[in-house]
């Protein structure tokens, strides 16, 4: 999961750089194509039986979310600083907690619900609604974070019956299908060799990040892995400064600290609960 987060940050940085010239639909389409190429190779090597599943609709739904979520995020970072968008995106682990309780029936006690409230307060501090300090595009991050969380919950649910390659295949096929319908209206040929190189890099690293995240969710609970997403703030700050000369203001730091504190408290309680359960056994 940690490797996946680093690669996501790398992809988002390159995507933000390219939004100065290219439409988000084209950037996300290229991102999805990298995953599609890998899946086509996988199908040729291992056969069409990879697509067998008892949850075809859920797999297609996850693939659809995998197309819409990054599209919303790239649309947001074309207007707002990368690290600010990532900070707001940290609401995703709390959405994972809520969806994990509702859909997967994972036990969520008062401490986790308290952490969800704390995380939401931290998010409000970052965006400061009503103060006119944040571009309205930041709300696209809320949509992206919600769909990213839904993808994680679906991955966890599907992992009980489908392996990584099946989920990966449907993610690539469904996401690429919807984006390919849109690409004729937004395509713009790369104007520089550097842009072509960045498109290729986005395609490769996006595919790798998706594989790492799906595999991580196959191994352990979503609520346990959720706090690892906070490593994004390290890479987002680093890339934001080195590439765009942007650093978060003090309100973003305060809000992000509150969000991370709530997330790590959830992680601590989870580990404590698991330790008590193991001692009981």
Buried (B, 14 or more C-beta within 10 A) or exposed (E): BEBBBBBBBBBBBBBBBBBEEBBBBBBBBBBBBBBBBBBEEBBEEEEEEBBEBEBEEBBBBBBBBBBBBBBBBBBBBBBBBBBBBBBBBBBBBBBBBBBBBEEBEBEBEEBBBBBBEBBBEBBBBBBEEEEEEBBEBBBBBBBBBBBBBBBBBBBBBBBEEBBBBBBBBBBBBBBBBBBBEBBEEBEEEBEEEEBEEBBEBBBBBBBBBBBBBBBBBBEEBBBBBBBBBBBBBBBBBEBBBEEBEBEBEEBBBBBBBBBBBBBEBBBEBBEEBEEEEEEEE
